[in-house]
Amino acid sequence: MANGINRITLFKVPSPEGQQKLLEAFKEMQTGSKKDGKPYILSLSVGQAADDPRSQGWTVVAETKFASLDDMRYYDERDEAHAALREKAKGYGIVGGPAGVLTVYFEAVVSS
């Protein structure tokens, strides 16, 4: 996969306190995510969504880039730091349980 895998995850966390805790959890996860003892996430950008009707209740956005689909699968299935983040996030007031998290991923066809 020449362009790598781009992954977008949206969260519905209504309280500003919960949003801040989630942002901090991502910071912790970023430093702890390793594969074979080495960092493998190519890039991670996380922030609060703009307060705009188009956000439709989504409040926190994470954009992650991986070199391969295998790396993304490792992130989902075996990365202990990511597993810890998911566990913490359950206590941050995500609305609608699993419906309060949306993840999509793609290989870019156009990029600059």
C-alpha positions as CSV (number, residue, x, y, z in Angstrom):
1,M,0.0,0.0,0.0
2,A,2.1,2.8,-1.3
3,N,0.0,5.6,0.3
4,G,-0.5,3.9,3.6
5,I,-3.7,3.7,5.5
6,N,-5.5,6.8,6.7
7,R,-7.9,6.3,9.6
8,I,-10.5,8.8,11.0
9,T,-12.2,8.2,14.3
10,L,-15.0,10.4,15.6
11,F,-16.2,10.5,19.2
12,K,-19.4,11.9,20.7
13,V,-18.3,13.2,24.1
14,P,-20.7,16.0,25.2
15,S,-18.8,17.3,28.3
16,P,-15.8,19.5,27.8
17,E,-14.2,17.6,30.8
18,G,-14.7,14.3,29.1
19,Q,-13.3,15.7,25.8
20,Q,-10.2,16.9,27.6
21,K,-9.6,13.6,29.3
22,L,-9.9,11.8,25.9
23,L,-7.4,14.2,24.4
24,E,-5.0,13.5,27.3
25,A,-5.5,9.7,26.9
26,F,-4.5,10.0,23.3
27,K,-1.3,11.8,24.3
28,E,-0.5,8.9,26.7
29,M,-1.3,6.3,24.0
30,Q,0.9,8.0,21.4
31,T,4.0,7.6,23.6
32,G,3.2,4.0,24.5
33,S,2.2,2.6,21.2
34,K,5.0,0.3,20.0
35,K,5.2,-2.7,17.6
36,D,8.3,-4.9,18.1
37,G,9.5,-2.2,20.6
38,K,9.4,0.6,18.0
39,P,6.9,3.4,17.2
40,Y,4.8,2.3,14.2
41,I,2.1,5.0,13.9
42,L,3.3,7.3,11.1
43,S,1.2,10.2,12.3
44,L,-1.5,11.0,14.8
45,S,-3.6,14.2,15.0
46,V,-6.3,14.6,17.6
47,G,-8.4,17.5,18.5
48,Q,-11.8,18.9,19.3
49,A,-14.3,19.2,16.4
50,A,-15.3,22.8,15.6
51,D,-18.6,23.8,17.3
52,D,-20.6,23.8,14.1
53,P,-23.9,22.2,13.0
54,R,-22.0,20.2,10.4
55,S,-20.3,18.3,13.3
56,Q,-23.6,16.6,14.1
57,G,-22.6,16.0,17.7
58,W,-19.2,14.6,17.0
59,T,-16.8,16.4,19.4
60,V,-13.4,14.7,19.2
61,V,-11.6,13.7,16.0
62,A,-8.6,11.4,15.7
63,E,-6.7,11.1,12.4
64,T,-4.1,8.3,12.3
65,K,-1.8,7.1,9.5
66,F,-0.3,3.7,9.3
67,A,2.2,2.3,6.7
68,S,0.0,-0.8,6.1
69,L,-3.3,-2.4,6.8
70,D,-1.4,-4.9,9.0
71,D,-0.1,-2.1,11.2
72,M,-3.7,-0.8,11.6
73,R,-4.9,-4.3,12.5
74,Y,-2.1,-4.5,15.1
75,Y,-3.3,-1.2,16.5
76,D,-6.8,-2.6,16.9
77,E,-6.0,-6.1,18.0
78,R,-2.7,-6.1,19.9
79,D,-1.5,-2.7,20.8
80,E,-1.6,-2.5,24.6
81,A,-1.5,1.3,24.7
82,H,-4.5,1.5,22.4
83,A,-6.4,-1.1,24.4
84,A,-5.8,1.0,27.5
85,L,-7.1,4.1,25.7
86,R,-10.3,2.3,24.7
87,E,-10.8,1.2,28.3
88,K,-10.3,4.7,29.7
89,A,-12.6,6.2,27.0
90,K,-15.5,4.2,28.4
91,G,-15.5,6.5,31.4
92,Y,-15.5,9.8,29.5
93,G,-19.2,10.0,28.8
94,I,-19.3,8.8,25.1
95,V,-22.9,9.1,24.0
96,G,-24.7,6.1,22.7
97,G,-22.1,3.4,23.6
98,P,-20.5,2.0,20.5
99,A,-22.7,4.2,18.4
100,G,-20.8,7.2,19.9
101,V,-17.6,6.2,18.1
102,L,-17.3,6.1,14.3
103,T,-14.2,4.8,12.5
104,V,-13.4,4.8,8.8
105,Y,-10.2,4.1,7.0
106,F,-8.9,4.3,3.5
107,E,-5.9,4.3,1.2
108,A,-5.6,7.8,-0.4
109,V,-6.2,8.0,-4.2
110,V,-5.5,11.8,-4.2
111,S,-3.2,13.4,-1.7
112,S,-0.9,16.4,-1.6
